[in-house]
């Protein structure tokens, strides 16, 4: 199968795991996304897909968009089924909900949002994240150096995770880092007794993200201790048998104390969780599951829509995905066609201001 694949390339991204799984399954893959590193050439975040496949002389059987980059143009004009995989839906949720209308099928990694997308008339399914077994195959695996480890972002959206990490560091031997390669991440987890997880809280505090760390921690062979996510995790794993969940800080500390003191129980649960994730929750299996649901008809809601509606979706998506110049161009196209609505003028002002800020940032070093 010829697969046209779009994602923002970086060594540790979900998109890279998907690309490797597609190759492993024998598919021909043409990458068309931006690159965040110098290791691989990339393309503009708003690349025109119709022109791209014409230039590359590539006839895709399916287009797959993996969350994390910009938004390419002319998705709705591709002559093949189009699939979006939205991961962190709670980030820029409004434009993802609107952009989903460009695709024939939408897969969501966060189960809690599935009813909302389906109610909006978007053909969608739940497809959780996964693990890459090859990344966790280490020659000196399970040489335990740390009591507790967590590799992940530590920015403003992760304040509670950082706070809990500080409490854990006061009591245990820990390794809390961010920005590691996936190989370095796997090595840290393999040298740890427990992998700690705290996802981003959303949905008014009722849920947190079912993130990559859940699957990576389990795949490493360490005991995963994660917050009670309530976002489909119990449909995949059994708490107390595959992993351990906690509800608050006191519960977290008590359970870590217990499982550090009861090595046999800790290792039994860790082994069971590792066996399950490696047998049932790999990226290869996720790709197979998605391609089995490949739509036979091109039914994206915006395929037959008026051109003004199509331009409007791209403009709003680009305005909120750090591509204001693209949004500005699309908004001017709407204006020329007489398709601007009252709220579109607000979008135009927003784009102009964003471009102005960008130009000021570029000019600042020249003025110094």
Secondary structure, 3 states (H helix, E strand, C coil): CEEEEECCECCCCHHHHHHHHHHHCCCEEEECCCECCCCCCCCCCCCEHHHHHHHHCCCCCEEEEECCCCCCECHHHCCCEEEEEECCCCCCHHHHHHHHHHCCEEEECCHHHHHHHHHCCCCEEECCCCECHHHHCCCCCCCCCEEEEEECCCCHHHHHHHHHHHHHHCCCCEEEECCCCHHHHHHHHHCEEEEEECCCEECCCCEECCCHHHHHHHHHCCEEEEECCCCCHHHHCCECCCEEEECCHHHHHHHHHHHHHCHHHHHHHHHHHHHHHHHHCEHHHHHHHHHHCCCCCCCCCCCCCCHHHHHHHHHHHHHCCCCHHHHHHHHHHHHHCCCCCHHHHHHHHHHHHHHHHHHHHHHHHHHC
